[in-house]
Amino acid sequence: MSESQDQYFDDPVEDSGSPGKKKISSILAFLLLLVGGTYLVQTTLAANVSLNTGSPLEFGQGITATAACSGATNLTITPNSTFVNSSRAGAHYFSSISVSNIPSNCYGDDFIINAFGNTDSSPLALFNSTSTSAVVYNNSGTFELGVGTLTGASIASGSGSFTITFTNPVATSGSVFKVTLQSSAHIATASTGLTWTSRNSAAENYWTNITYGNGTFVAVSINGTGNRVMTSPDGITWTSRTSAVDNQWYGLAYGNGTFVATSIDGTGNRVMTSPDGITWTSRTSAANNNWRRVTYGNGVFVAVSWTGTGNRVMTSPDGITWTSRATPDTEWYDVTYGNGMFVAVGASGVGNRVMTSSDGITWTSRNSAADENWLGVTFGNGIFVAVSNTGTGKRVMTSSNGTTWTLRTSAADNSWWHVTYGNGTFVAVAGSGTGNRVMTSPDGITWTSRTSAVDNPWFGVAYGNGTFVAVAASGTGNRVMTSTP
């Protein structure tokens, strides 16, 4: 699939505080210790844990205890750490926690996970600078991310068990001395992507992408004069922001306290960064390629390109300094991170429209389920999901590991441009279709058409703060739509 700038502009249209104090029914606590460089777990299990007493277990072995909802049944709780390396320094992070042997008595409850330091009474941040609680919902034995943890984490649900993994863990293992697992009645105040409402964008620009981070939705555009960024705290009310330069901004991601946008044009300045989505600074891209999308994971930003010769990926530890990486010359369109793996999808090539990398540096070609134009990819609930704007009846493919892919039946043969995950739901948006430019799925396999707020060409969708938000390339006063509780 080749592309000129004219084709690009024409084709897409076708092709905070707690929500309420709740009485905690039970609390299960265990102690993480650091002894001689080995992370340890204390066997004392109670609502009030005395630190540095009792007989320790090695980190990762797991401990057992009862919780109120489990009655006399012991739950097994296993914390895990991951070593994250970077150009500055490496560290072990509290990256995931597994809970198993959960009985049916716990159906309908939320599990709330917190981590604490040695003497602090305030919980530590877990997966971004403000998220101190990780919530898991027991939906009749299927475990889903709960309110407040709908972005920044993934969950693998098993029979009476779950593992919640923080996409970008924040708390170092050495800082964690106690972890609490609490249970309470389920809080159901998050969007399911079913019902959509039109919203006014800050400007009638060609909005190409949207992300959520640090309590803010941020969208970028390929046109406009000095206003190619807009921000919103809730997806409803938007404010124009001045982009670092009037490039055609297409990629957007948030990680490590920084928003990063990438562009398909410009000379040496195809990246810009912001700490808050409001004030932006130009950065030097590794090459003047057509940078489509960017993601963050494992302590690194990774951007993929539609053009370039053997250098269609660039990486950065901070969004400022970028390095070219060797890749196949496929027209790469989107990239995501999950389960310890970067996965990129593209719109050209024969049997190789997927590539994977554990570090963003060394890439391996993979066989796509079909040679379609794969334009969007995301990760959630232990599965990668990609969507396409071509194909007959099967414009979705899924993979549990990023290497082996299976075709799935899309809800409609629309031009699916982007896909995201939140609140236990995959949501894809399209640039074509009549009243059905949204589709949703609980598992990435079975998809259902949803009525879009209006038939605009929807190019980007994101999830944050209990809300799905989509942005469009055209429309009059309605280039944003939201799905709220």
C-alpha positions in Angstrom: 0.0 0.0 0.0 1.6 3.2 -1.1 0.6 6.7 -0.1 1.0 10.3 -1.2 0.1 13.3 0.8 -3.0 13.9 -1.4 -4.1 10.3 -0.7 -3.6 10.8 3.0 -5.8 13.8 3.2 -8.6 12.2 1.1 -8.6 8.5 2.0 -9.3 8.5 5.7 -12.9 9.6 5.4 -13.6 6.6 3.3 -11.3 4.0 4.3 -8.8 12.4 42.0 -10.7 11.8 44.8 -12.6 8.6 45.7 -16.0 8.4 44.2 -17.5 7.8 47.6 -16.3 6.3 50.9 -17.3 2.7 51.3 -17.0 0.5 54.3 -14.3 -2.1 53.7 -15.5 -5.5 54.5 -12.1 -7.1 55.0 -8.4 -6.4 54.8 -5.6 -8.8 54.1 -2.1 -7.6 54.6 1.3 -9.0 54.0 4.8 -7.6 54.4 7.5 -7.2 51.7 11.0 -6.9 53.1 14.4 -6.3 51.6 17.1 -8.5 53.2 20.6 -8.8 51.8 19.3 -7.8 48.3 16.5 -10.4 48.4 12.9 -9.3 48.4 10.9 -11.1 51.1 7.3 -11.6 52.2 6.3 -11.8 55.9 4.0 -14.5 57.0 2.1 -12.4 59.5 -1.3 -11.7 57.9 -3.7 -9.3 59.7 -5.4 -6.0 59.3 -2.6 -4.4 61.4 0.8 -5.7 60.4 3.8 -5.4 62.7 6.7 -4.7 60.4 9.9 -6.6 60.5 8.6 -9.5 62.7 7.8 -13.1 62.0 9.4 -15.6 59.6 9.9 -14.3 56.0 9.3 -16.1 52.7 11.2 -15.4 49.5 9.6 -12.9 47.2 7.3 -14.6 44.7 6.6 -17.8 46.6 3.1 -16.6 47.6 1.3 -16.6 50.9 -2.1 -17.8 52.0 -4.8 -16.3 54.2 -8.6 -15.9 54.3 -10.6 -12.8 53.4 -14.1 -12.0 54.5 -15.7 -12.9 51.1 -13.7 -16.2 51.0 -14.9 -17.4 54.3 -12.7 -20.3 55.5 -11.1 -20.6 52.0 -7.5 -19.6 51.9 -6.5 -17.2 49.0 -3.0 -17.4 47.7 -1.4 -14.0 47.0 1.9 -13.8 45.0 3.6 -10.4 44.4 6.0 -10.1 41.5 8.8 -7.8 40.6 10.4 -6.9 37.2 13.8 -5.4 36.5 13.5 -2.4 34.2 16.7 -1.2 32.6 17.3 2.2 31.0 20.1 4.4 29.9 20.1 6.2 33.2 19.7 3.3 35.7 18.0 0.1 36.2 15.7 -0.9 39.1 13.3 -3.7 40.3 9.7 -2.6 40.3 6.6 -4.0 42.0 5.1 -5.0 38.7 2.2 -7.4 39.3 0.3 -9.4 41.8 -1.5 -12.7 41.5 -4.4 -13.9 43.6 -5.7 -17.5 43.3 -8.1 -20.0 45.0 -10.8 -17.3 45.0 -14.2 -19.0 45.8 -17.6 -18.1 44.3 -18.4 -16.3 47.6 -16.4 -13.4 46.3 -18.5 -12.9 43.1 -19.5 -9.3 42.7 -16.8 -7.8 44.9 -14.0 -5.4 44.2 -10.5 -6.3 45.3 -8.4 -3.1 46.2 -4.6 -3.4 46.2 -2.3 -0.9 47.9 1.4 -0.8 48.7 3.1 1.0 51.6 6.6 2.0 52.6 8.3 1.1 55.8 6.8 3.8 58.0 4.5 5.8 55.7 0.7 5.6 56.3 0.0 6.9 52.8 0.0 4.3 50.0 2.6 4.4 47.2 1.9 5.2 43.6 1.6 1.9 41.6 1.2 2.6 37.9 1.3 6.4 37.5 2.2 9.3 39.7 -1.3 9.5 41.2 -2.8 6.0 41.1 -2.2 4.5 44.6 -4.9 1.8 44.4 -5.3 -1.0 41.9 -8.9 -2.3 41.7 -10.0 -5.7 40.3 -13.7 -6.6 39.8 -14.9 -10.2 40.3 -17.6 -10.3 37.6 -19.1 -13.7 38.5 -15.7 -15.4 38.3 -14.3 -13.3 35.4 -11.9 -10.8 36.7 -11.8 -7.3 35.2 -10.1 -4.0 35.9 -12.2 -1.9 38.2 -12.9 1.8 38.5 -9.7 3.8 38.9 -7.6 1.1 37.3 -9.1 1.1 33.8 -5.9 2.3 32.2 -2.3 1.7 33.1 -2.8 -2.0 33.9 -3.8 -5.3 32.3 -5.4 -8.3 33.9 -5.2 -12.0 33.1 -8.3 -13.8 34.4 -8.3 -17.5 35.2 -10.5 -20.0 37.0 -10.7 -18.5 40.5 -7.6 -16.5 39.9 -6.2 -13.3 38.4 -2.9 -11.5 37.8 -3.0 -7.8 37.5 0.1 -6.3 35.8 1.0 -2.6 35.8 2.0 -1.5 32.3 4.5 1.0 33.6 5.1 0.2 37.3 6.1 3.1 39.5 6.9 1.7 43.0 10.3 0.1 43.3 10.4 -3.3 45.0 12.8 -1.9 47.6 10.3 0.8 48.6 7.5 -1.6 49.2 7.2 -3.0 52.8 3.6 -3.9 53.0 0.8 -4.7 50.5 -2.9 -4.7 51.4 -5.7 -6.5 49.7 -9.1 -5.2 50.6 -12.5 -6.3 49.5 -15.6 -4.1 49.1 -18.9 -3.9 47.2 -18.3 -3.3 43.4 -18.3 0.3 42.2 -19.9 0.3 38.7 -19.5 3.9 37.4 -17.4 3.4 34.3 -18.4 3.5 30.6 -18.9 0.4 28.6 -18.6 2.1 25.2 -22.2 1.4 24.3 -23.8 4.8 24.2 -22.1 7.9 22.6 -22.7 11.6 22.8 -21.5 14.4 20.5 -19.2 17.0 22.0 -17.7 20.2 20.7 -14.0 20.1 19.9 -11.8 23.2 20.7 -11.4 23.8 17.0 -12.6 22.3 13.7 -9.3 20.7 13.0 -8.4 17.3 11.5 -8.0 15.5 14.8 -6.0 12.3 14.3 -5.2 10.9 17.8 -6.1 11.1 21.5 -4.6 9.8 24.7 -5.1 10.1 28.4 -2.5 10.7 31.1 -2.1 12.5 34.5 -5.9 13.3 34.6 -6.0 14.9 31.2 -7.2 13.9 27.7 -5.0 15.3 25.0 -5.7 15.3 21.2 -3.5 16.3 18.3 -4.3 17.4 14.7 -2.6 17.6 11.3 -4.0 21.1 10.6 -4.7 24.4 12.3 -2.7 27.5 13.0 -1.0 27.4 16.3 -3.8 25.3 17.8 -3.0 21.7 16.8 -3.4 20.4 20.3 -6.5 20.4 22.6 -6.9 19.2 26.2 -9.8 18.3 28.4 -10.2 17.0 32.0 -13.3 15.0 31.2 -13.5 14.6 27.4 -16.5 17.0 27.3 -15.0 20.5 27.6 -12.0 21.2 25.4 -9.4 23.9 25.3 -7.0 24.8 22.4 -3.3 24.6 23.1 -0.4 25.9 21.1 1.6 23.1 19.5 5.4 23.5 19.4 5.3 23.9 15.6 2.5 23.5 13.0 3.5 20.0 11.8 1.0 17.3 10.9 0.8 15.6 14.3 -0.3 12.0 14.1 1.1 9.9 17.0 0.5 10.6 20.7 1.4 8.7 23.9 1.8 9.3 27.6 4.4 7.8 29.8 6.8 8.6 32.7 5.1 11.9 33.3 5.5 13.1 29.7 3.2 13.5 26.7 4.9 12.7 23.4 3.6 13.6 19.9 5.1 12.5 16.6 4.5 14.0 13.1 4.4 12.9 9.5 6.2 16.0 8.3 8.7 18.7 9.4 12.5 19.0 9.2 14.3 17.6 12.2 11.4 18.5 14.5 9.0 15.7 14.1 8.6 15.1 17.8 7.3 17.4 20.6 6.9 16.8 24.3 4.9 18.2 27.2 4.7 17.5 30.9 1.0 18.5 31.0 -0.4 18.6 27.5 -0.5 22.4 27.6 3.1 23.6 27.0 4.9 21.8 24.2 8.6 21.8 23.2 10.1 20.7 19.8 12.4 17.7 19.8 14.7 16.3 17.2 13.4 13.1 15.6 15.9 10.4 14.8 15.0 10.7 11.1 12.6 12.7 8.9 10.3 9.8 8.5 6.5 9.7 8.4 6.0 8.9 12.1 2.5 7.5 12.5 2.1 6.3 16.0 4.0 6.2 19.3 3.6 4.2 22.5 5.3 3.9 25.9 6.3 0.7 27.8 9.1 -0.9 29.7 10.7 2.6 30.3 10.9 3.6 26.7 8.9 5.5 24.0 8.7 3.7 20.7 7.5 5.3 17.4 6.8 3.6 14.1 6.9 5.1 10.6 5.3 4.7 7.2 8.5 5.6 5.4 12.2 5.2 5.7 14.9 2.7 4.6 15.6 0.1 7.3 14.9 2.7 10.1 11.2 2.8 10.6 11.4 2.6 14.4 12.9 5.2 16.7 13.1 4.9 20.5 13.7 7.3 23.4 13.9 6.8 27.2 12.5 10.3 27.8 10.8 11.6 24.6 13.7 14.0 24.1 16.6 12.0 22.7 15.7 9.6 19.9 17.6 6.7 18.2 16.8 5.0 14.9 16.3 1.2 15.0 16.6 -1.3 12.2 13.2 -2.7 11.0 11.7 -4.3 7.9 10.4 -1.6 5.4 6.8 -2.3 6.0 4.4 0.7 6.1 4.1 0.6 9.9 1.0 2.3 11.2 0.5 1.6 14.9 2.4 0.1 17.9 1.4 -0.9 21.4 3.0 -2.5 24.5 1.7 -5.3 26.7 2.8 -8.5 28.5 6.5 -7.5 28.1 6.2 -7.1 24.4 6.1 -4.2 21.8 3.8 -5.1 18.9 3.6 -3.1 15.6 1.2 -3.6 12.8 1.3 -2.3 9.2 -0.4 -1.9 5.8 2.2 -3.4 3.4 4.2 -6.6 3.0 3.5 -10.2 2.2 2.8 -12.3 5.4 4.8 -10.0 7.6 2.6 -7.1 8.6 3.4 -7.6 12.3 6.7 -7.2 14.1 7.5 -7.7 17.8 10.3 -6.6 20.2 10.9 -7.1 23.9 12.9 -3.8 24.2 11.9 -1.6 21.2 15.4 -2.0 19.8 15.6 -5.4 18.2 12.6 -6.4 16.0 11.4 -9.7 14.6 8.9 -10.0 11.7 5.7 -12.0 12.4 3.0 -13.4 10.1 -0.2 -11.4 10.2 -3.4 -13.4 10.1 -4.1 -11.8 6.7 -2.4 -9.2 4.4 -4.9 -6.4 5.2 -4.2 -2.8 6.1 -3.7 -3.2 9.9 -4.1 0.4 11.2 -4.7 0.0 14.9 -3.5 -2.3 17.7 -3.9 -2.4 21.4 -3.4 -4.7 24.4 -5.9 -5.6 27.1 -7.0 -8.5 29.3 -4.0 -10.6 28.2 -4.6 -10.2 24.5 -3.4 -8.1 21.6 -6.1 -6.9 19.2 -5.6 -5.3 15.8 -8.1 -3.7 13.4 -8.1 -3.1 9.7 -9.8 -0.9 7.0 -9.8 -3.7 4.5 -11.0 -7.3 4.3 -14.3 -9.1 3.9 -16.0 -9.9 7.2 -12.7 -10.3 9.1 -11.2 -6.9 9.9 -9.9 -7.9 13.3 -7.1 -10.2 14.4 -6.0 -11.3 17.9 -3.0 -12.8 19.5 -2.1 -13.9 23.1 1.6 -13.4 22.5 2.0 -11.0 19.6 3.6 -13.7 17.4 0.7 -16.0 16.4 -2.5 -14.2 15.1 -6.0 -15.3 14.4 -8.6 -13.6 12.2 -11.9 -12.5 13.8 -15.2 -11.4 12.4 -15.6 -7.6 12.7 -19.1 -6.2 13.5 -19.2 -4.6 10.1 -16.8 -4.0 7.1 -16.1 -0.5 8.1 -12.8 1.4 7.8 -11.6 0.6 11.3 -8.8 3.0 12.2 -8.2 2.8 15.9 -8.8 0.5 18.9 -8.4 0.8 22.6 -9.2 -1.1 25.8 -10.8 0.0 29.1 -13.2 -1.2 31.8 -13.1 -4.8 30.4 -14.1 -3.7 26.9 -12.3 -3.3 23.6 -13.6 -0.3 21.6 -12.8 0.3 17.9 -13.8 3.4 15.8 -14.1 3.8 12.1 -14.0 6.3 9.3 -16.9 4.8 7.4 -20.2 3.2 8.0 -23.8 4.3 8.5 -24.7 4.8 12.2 -22.3 2.0 13.2 -18.9 3.5 13.3 -18.2 2.0 16.8 -17.9 -1.7 17.7 -17.2 -3.2 21.1 -16.0 -6.6 22.4 -15.4 -8.0 25.8 -12.6 -10.3 24.6 -11.5 -9.1 21.2 -13.1 -12.1 19.5 -16.9 -11.4 19.5 -17.8 -7.9 18.3 -21.0 -5.9 18.4 -21.9 -2.8 16.3 -22.7 0.4 18.3 -24.4 3.6 17.2 -21.8 6.4 16.8 -22.9 9.8 17.9 -22.6 11.0 14.3 -21.1 9.6 11.1 -17.8 11.5 11.3 -14.5 9.9 10.3 -13.4 8.8 13.7 -9.6 8.5 13.8 -8.7 8.0 17.4 -10.2 6.6 20.6 -8.8 6.5 24.2 -10.0 5.5 27.6 -9.5 7.4 30.9 -11.2 8.3 34.1 -14.2 6.0 33.4 -14.8 7.5 29.9 -14.2 6.5 26.3 -13.4 9.5 24.1 -13.1 9.5 20.3 -11.9 12.3 17.9 -12.7 12.9 14.3 -11.2 14.4 11.2 -14.3 16.3 10.1 -17.7 17.5 11.3 -19.3 20.7 12.3 -19.2 21.4 16.0 -19.1 17.6 16.8 -15.6 16.3 16.2 -15.5 14.7 19.6 -17.8 12.0 21.1 -17.8 10.5 24.5 -19.2 7.4 26.1 -19.8 8.0 29.8 -21.5 6.1 32.6 
